[in-house]
């Protein structure tokens, strides 16, 4: 299971529909994504650039991307950003591997 940060901005029309008929969209979206193996670990309403911030577990990048594309294609979001997250162990492994890559910046 991989973990992802999702950040969502609603359209004005989506906010208007939710004000007119308040409902738990996080629960509803979670139920729609569950058959693909994508589950919310936690999610919050927020304010600023993004209206929803959440952490989801997904089976792999392709499946999770498909789920987020489906959500974005629904039209309720003006922006949806997905960021893959690494555990601290994965981050340390990446740091160790980076030392063997052999990258050198261009010399001017």
C-alpha positions in Angstrom: 0.0 0.0 0.0 1.3 3.4 -0.9 0.3 6.7 0.8 -0.6 10.0 -0.9 -1.3 13.5 0.1 -4.3 14.9 -1.8 -5.2 18.6 -1.9 -8.5 19.6 -3.5 -10.0 23.0 -4.4 -13.8 23.0 -5.1 -15.5 25.0 -7.9 -17.9 27.8 -6.9 -20.7 25.7 -8.2 -19.7 22.8 -6.1 -19.6 25.0 -3.0 -23.1 26.3 -3.9 -24.5 22.8 -4.2 -23.0 21.8 -0.9 -24.4 24.9 0.9 -27.8 24.2 -0.6 -27.6 20.5 0.4 -24.9 19.9 3.1 -23.6 16.3 3.1 -20.4 14.5 4.0 -18.7 14.4 0.6 -15.5 13.0 2.2 -17.5 9.9 3.1 -19.3 9.7 -0.2 -16.0 10.0 -2.2 -14.3 7.5 0.1 -17.1 5.0 -0.7 -16.7 5.6 -4.4 -12.9 5.0 -4.3 -13.0 2.0 -2.0 -13.7 -0.6 -4.8 -10.4 0.5 -6.4 -8.6 -0.2 -3.1 -8.2 3.5 -2.3 -9.0 4.5 1.3 -8.9 7.7 3.3 -6.6 7.6 6.2 -7.6 11.1 7.3 -9.1 14.2 5.7 -9.8 17.7 6.7 -11.6 20.7 5.4 -9.2 23.6 5.1 -9.0 27.1 3.8 -6.6 28.9 1.6 -5.5 27.6 -1.7 -7.1 24.1 -1.0 -10.5 23.3 0.5 -9.8 19.7 1.4 -6.5 18.1 2.5 -6.3 14.4 2.9 -4.1 11.3 3.2 -5.1 8.3 1.2 -3.8 4.8 0.9 -3.8 3.3 -2.6 -2.6 0.0 -4.0 -0.1 1.6 -6.4 0.6 4.8 -8.4 -1.5 3.8 -11.4 -4.6 2.9 -9.5 -4.4 5.9 -7.2 -3.8 8.2 -10.2 -6.9 6.7 -11.9 -9.0 7.3 -8.8 -7.9 10.9 -8.6 -8.4 11.5 -12.3 -11.9 10.2 -12.0 -12.6 12.6 -9.1 -11.1 15.5 -11.1 -13.1 14.6 -14.2 -16.3 14.8 -12.2 -16.2 18.6 -12.4 -16.6 19.5 -8.7 -12.9 20.3 -8.3 -11.1 23.3 -9.8 -7.8 21.8 -8.7 -6.7 18.4 -7.5 -3.1 17.8 -6.5 -1.7 14.3 -5.5 1.7 13.9 -3.9 3.2 10.5 -3.3 4.5 10.1 0.3 7.5 8.2 1.5 7.9 6.6 4.9 10.9 7.7 6.9 12.5 4.3 6.0 11.9 4.9 2.3 13.3 8.4 2.5 16.5 7.1 4.2 16.7 4.3 1.5 16.4 7.0 -1.2 19.2 9.1 0.5 21.5 6.1 0.6 20.8 5.2 -3.0 21.4 8.9 -4.0 25.0 8.6 -3.0 25.6 5.9 -5.6 23.9 7.8 -8.5 27.0 9.6 -9.6 25.4 12.9 -10.6 27.6 15.9 -11.0 26.4 19.4 -11.7 27.4 21.0 -15.0 30.7 23.0 -14.8 30.6 26.5 -16.1 
